[in-house]
C-alpha cells in the first residue's frame, strides 16, 4: 500500500466513508463523523499508519483532506 492509499484508508476507516468523498470539499465538521472525537480517531490512525507523532499545532491545523497532505509532508511523508 502506497502512502496515498494509507492516507485515504485512514479517512475511510475513521469516518466510515467511501473513497469518492475524499476530495478538496472534505473539511473538518462538513460530515457528521468528522467532529472532535472523529478528528482524534483520524489523527491516531494516521500516526499509526505512518509511524509518526504529530505536534499539537499540526493536529489543530489538520482541518481538511487537502491540508493533511501538506502537514504530513512536514514529517517526511511523500505522496
N, C-alpha and C positions, 0 to 999 in steps of 0.2 A: 504494500500500500504506500503510495507516494504521499508527500506532505499535504497536498491539496485534498486528497481523499481522506486523510486523517482529520484534517480541519473540518471538512464537510460532515464527516461521520460524527464528530463531536457535537455539532449543531443538531444534526438529525436525532442523535441519541438523547441529548439533553432536553430538547423541546418536542420530541415526537412529531417531527415534521418531515416532509419528503423533500427530495433534492431540488425540485422545481421552485421551492420557496427561498432557496439560497441565492440571493442577489442583492443589489445595492439598496433595495427597498426594505431589507430586513434590518430594523433598528430596535434598540432597547425599548421595551414597552409597546411595540407595534403588534405583537402577538401576545396572547394571554400567558403563554408559558414563559416568556422572557420578562419575568418580574425579578425582584431582588433575589428570591430563592433560586429561580431558574438560572439567573446570572452566575451565582456562585457554583451551581452544578456544572455549568458550561466551563467556567474557569478551572474547576478541579479536573474535569475531563480533558481539557486541553493541556493542563500541566502534566497529567499522567501520560497522555499520548506523545508529548514531545519531551518529556523528562526535564521540565524546567520549573522554576518558581517565579511567577510574575510579581513584580513590585506592586504595592498598593496603588500607586498613581496609575499604573497601566491597567489594573483591574477596574478602577473607576472610569478610566478613559475608554475602556473597551465598550463602545456604545453602538457599534454596528458590525454587520458581517464584513463589510469592506475595511473598516478601521482595524479589525482584528489582524488582517494581513500585515498592515504597517507595524502594529505592535509586536507581533511575533517575529518580524524581520529584525527587530532590535535584539532579539535573543539568538540570532544566527539561523533562524528557520527560513529556508529558501523555498519559494513557490514558483 
